[in-house]
């Protein structure tokens, strides 16, 4: 019985360790843009949002652009692909 407990403890430790060591991917949290829009998140280093430091956006062709530091203050943007404002 002790051998079974040891195996269970080892399996649990490995499972928890892999959860702790697994990289967190911010992209997994991003949703798809509404139809016929470009959208995404812009990240700023200051609350006034004057210094952009990164972003995760999808353009009208569906190309995902992911750059810079994705932390700090964020703003969600959405714009219609026809040049006008997109749906909110």
C-alpha positions as CSV (number, residue, x, y, z in Angstrom):
1,X,0.0,0.0,0.0
2,X,2.9,2.4,0.7
3,X,4.2,1.9,-2.8
4,X,0.8,2.9,-4.2
5,X,0.8,6.0,-2.0
6,X,4.4,6.9,-3.1
7,X,3.4,6.5,-6.8
8,X,0.3,8.7,-6.3
9,X,2.4,11.4,-4.4
10,X,5.0,11.3,-7.2
11,X,2.4,11.6,-9.9
12,X,0.7,14.5,-8.1
13,X,4.0,16.3,-7.6
14,X,4.8,15.9,-11.3
15,X,1.4,17.1,-12.3
16,X,1.5,20.2,-10.1
17,X,5.1,20.9,-11.2
18,X,4.1,20.9,-14.8
19,X,1.2,23.3,-14.1
20,X,3.6,25.7,-12.3
21,X,6.3,25.4,-15.0
22,X,3.9,25.6,-17.9
23,X,4.3,28.9,-19.7
24,X,1.2,31.1,-19.7
25,X,0.3,32.3,-23.2
26,X,-1.5,35.6,-23.2
27,X,-2.6,34.9,-26.8
28,X,-4.9,32.1,-25.5
29,X,-7.0,34.7,-23.7
30,X,-7.6,36.9,-26.8
31,X,-10.9,36.4,-28.6
32,X,-11.4,36.5,-32.4
33,X,-12.4,39.9,-34.0
34,X,-16.0,40.4,-35.0
35,X,-16.6,39.9,-38.7
36,X,-15.3,42.6,-41.0
37,X,-13.2,44.4,-38.4
38,X,-9.7,44.7,-37.2
39,X,-9.2,44.6,-33.5
40,X,-6.8,43.9,-30.6
41,X,-5.2,45.1,-27.5
42,X,-2.6,47.8,-27.2
43,X,-0.4,47.9,-24.0
44,X,1.0,51.1,-22.4
45,X,3.5,51.6,-19.7
46,X,1.6,54.5,-18.1
47,X,-1.9,55.1,-16.9
48,X,-2.3,58.1,-19.3
49,X,-1.6,55.7,-22.1
50,X,1.0,57.9,-23.8
51,X,3.8,55.4,-24.1
52,X,2.8,52.3,-26.1
53,X,5.0,49.3,-25.3
54,X,3.3,46.4,-27.1
55,X,0.2,44.9,-28.7
56,X,-1.7,42.0,-30.0
57,X,-3.9,42.9,-33.0
58,X,-5.6,41.2,-35.9
59,X,-5.8,43.1,-39.2
60,X,-8.6,42.9,-41.8
61,X,-6.8,40.1,-43.6
62,X,-6.8,38.0,-40.4
63,X,-3.0,38.4,-39.8
64,X,-2.2,38.4,-36.1
65,X,0.5,40.9,-35.1
66,X,2.0,40.3,-31.7
67,X,4.8,42.6,-30.5
68,X,6.5,44.2,-27.5
69,X,5.7,44.0,-23.8
70,X,2.1,42.8,-23.2
71,X,1.7,44.1,-19.6
72,X,0.8,47.3,-17.9
73,X,-2.2,49.4,-19.0
74,X,-4.3,48.0,-21.9
75,X,-6.8,49.3,-24.3
76,X,-9.1,47.2,-26.5
77,X,-9.4,48.6,-30.1
78,X,-11.8,47.7,-32.9
79,X,-12.3,49.3,-36.2
80,X,-14.3,48.4,-39.3
81,X,-12.3,47.2,-42.3
82,X,-14.1,49.8,-44.5
83,X,-12.3,52.6,-42.7
84,X,-15.3,53.6,-40.5
85,X,-15.8,52.7,-36.9
86,X,-16.6,49.0,-36.2
87,X,-19.3,47.5,-34.1
88,X,-18.9,47.9,-30.4
